[in-house]
């Protein structure tokens, strides 16, 4: 038997104080298997011990919410007895260590979270953050991550319909890979994870257990040192073809009445799935480790409990339904094994070779896990900018912005994803939000992922508000009614008060925006310790609370797109304008400055404007719509032009100077085209709704022209397209050998 030394305790990520709590909970010294179980269940990745106290401040309820946080995924009502089930999760550390498998298994894990609850997955999204494009490792990381996402999603047959990508030196040593899945289920066939029924069988299904991913949850709960390459064995290995079989087998069994509870084996594998099922049901659990399907010889209970091998599920079945369930899984060529039963002890008991090898009270593992109110200091407010430069050539500035890393076309990425499989994709990548038809109906689900990390770094509260508002705005832009939010909260070391201040500030801003916009948070994930000591640059990532938004269209054929629809249409700017250049892409890319406060969010105005936009889209008055974000109004015009091949003439005086008016990243602002016959009524309706609507110009052929008092500037769509489409192919070149 291994003696538990302070060094072994430290290797398991437990502090001396936490180990003292283990001793108190056990009433004795744990053995190695028991220590391993405590270490993963009390890891930041599983217990949220630094964030739980603040997560409770988020709004999580509403008339549309069927199930909020606490289950595998969130559930919202989409009418007609149907529900949308969705979740977003991180796979950051694994994707930096081994980008292909890290990203691939991130997709596999989030798919399981959704179909575990009875939903057929209908769409995948992602939110990616990379470091400097010229960093020596970045091409390898980009290629591996993109191929991993595409390789898994394409093979499993779920379309990847959109996402977002940012670049910043803060991610040089710790990239972020956040994956989101949306599924659809009947409301009377939603499955939950709480175990019940004393004596009921506990069943293991899917792939066999191997030694991959051991200590994955612990690894994901610490920052990177110089030894990140040595952590490669902690990265899981995925098999999308097995996942596809697992989806079909689970959904077939779910059509029966055999399942009491079901949970996927994600982070911490068999440990977390069994502990969560038992603790949620207020019962005990006994597992026979000899019966766990194993693909490697000589595996110990410690290895089996901590393995994060992919494509595995745990179920509690009704009495007498074991043979029925086994026949289904054998038909799909998957492993099936009864590995234990539900007890009334409130304890986890593991037996191996006839001996008890672990006996742990469940309460300390889950509900009574450590909870920290860590010291935090607010981020100092930035002074307003007073020495702003002016744009001497807005056309040249626009061309440069369109080819910059954060604005350039992501076509190179999304063309590697199958975004049409299933034949229900209505709006493909490249717009404000993806739209997927609810199969067999007229309904459409709108999906987006959003966050502006540079805003969150400059002002966490304002950045948290903006991340939620941007998602709400993108759903609104396609005409969808925003329903609910999932999130992935990516931050650095919470034991540093300034980082904890970022976490608290972002959550405060998110909460304010969710309340103001009736946009509750129904699921999410927290990923901390995203920093590296091995970058040679900044250690911590930018605070990145990625938001996944879901909206509903009653009729998907009425969804709005960003492309102009014809020459001669009137272009309007709808919403409040401020000309704010603080933290703008223009200031960074043209002048090399990351200065000032981010643009402010007026949530009341945001709500008024968004409600008005959706109303006008449904009336058919708006023919094209795109919200203003990175790069400001000029980039928004250019993106609408490139999406359609129709140009634009901007010929109205600009109220905040050329730079502020064209490149300021005003929040809550939309550019729309309105049909001529609707224009007069549109302006009357805008006035009644107390929403500003300013004439900006009109659509023309093949050019973008800025015809302003200060002069005229022109750029062809061909030049804009070359800049916009050129960044990724030039960066990646022949990437086949990089993945």
Secondary structure, DSSP 8 states (H G I E B T S, - for coil): -----HHHHHHTT--HHHHHHHHHHHTS---HHHHHHHHHHTSHHHH-TTTHHHHTTS----TTEEE-TTSSSEEEEEETTEEEEEEEEE-HHHHHHSHHHHHHHHHHHHHHHHHTTT-EEEEEEEEEEE--TTSTTHHHHHHHHHHHHHHHHHHHT--EEEEEEEE-GGGTTS-EEEEEEEEEEEGGG-------STT-EEEEEES-B-STTTTHHHHTTS-B-TTGGGGGGGS----HHHHHHHHHHHHHHHTTT-EEEEEE--TTHHHHHHHHHHHHHT-EEEEEGGGS-BSSTT--HHHHHH---SSEEEEEE-TT-HHHHHHHHHHTT-EEEEEEEEESSSEEEEEETTEEEEEEEHHHHTTTS-----------------S----S-HHHHHHHHHTSTTTS--HHHHTTS--STTS-EEE-TTSSSEEEE-TTSS-EEEEEEE--HHHHHH-HHHHHHHHHHHHHHHHHHTT-EEEEEEEEEE-S-TTSHHHHHHHHHHHHHHHHHHHHTT--EEEEEEE---BBSSSSS--B---EEEEEEEEEES-GGG---SS--STT-EEEEES------TT-HHHHHHH----S------HHHHHHHHHHHHHHHHHT-EEEEEE--TTHHHHHHHHHHHHHTEEEEE-S--TTHHHHHHH---TT-EEEEE-HHHHHHHHHHHHHTT--EEEEEEEEESEEEEEETTEEEEEEHHHHHHHHHHHHHHHHSS-TTT-
